[in-house]
Amino acid sequence: MRSTVLAGIVLVVLGVLALAYQGLTYTTHKKVLDIGPVQASKRETHTVPLPPIIGGVALVGGVALLVAGSRDT
């Protein structure tokens, strides 16, 4: 009963975050030039998009778990 409510809260929070941010961004460092003591590197930013349907499904599932958990008490 408590675990159902906790899982519902976690899913609601994750669903809202997925809808708000719509993607994950990370940065990689790539070495471009390495000649003796001279070095040059390049930062590349990559984005992994999250479809809004994932956030919506998590949100709806979380609400369903909250409703199911509250009916058990």
N, C-alpha and C positions, 0 to 999 in steps of 0.2 A: 504494500500500500504506500509506504513512504518512498520506496524506490521508484514507483511509477510517477509520483509527483515530481521527484527530483529529476528523473529522465525527461519529463515534460518541460520543466523549467530550462534545462540545458538545451533541449531542442528549440525552444522558443528563442532563447538568446542567440544560438547559432544561426537560426533562420533570419532573425533581424539583422545580425552582422553580415550575413551573406547578401541580403538585399541591399544593405547600406553601402558596402564596399565593392561588390560586384567583381571581385578579383583579388588575386594575391600578387604582390610585386616583390621581386628579389633582384639583387645586384651581384654580378660576377666580375672578377678582375681577370683580364687577359693580358699576358705579356706580349707586346708588339715588337719590341726591339731589345736585343741583349748583345751589345758589342763591348766586351771588356767591362770597364767601370761605368759605361753609359747604359742605362736601362730605361725603357719607357713602357708604361702599361696603360691599358684602356679599361674604363668601367663601362659595362653594358647592363642596362636595366631591362629585365624581362617581366612580362605580365602573364599570369595564367588566369584567363577569364573564368568566372563562375556564372553559369546561366541562372537567371532569376528563378527558374522553375525549381532549382535545388533549394533555394531559400524559402520559396513558397511551400514546398512539400515539407521541409523541416518545421516551418511555422505551424502548418495545419496539423502535422503529426504531434507536435508538442502540445498544442491546444487540446487535441483529442486525448492525449495521455493525462493532461491536467483534469479534464472533465471526468475521465474514467477513474482517476485516483481519488477525486473528491466524492464520487458516488459510493466508494467502498467504505467510507467512514461512517 
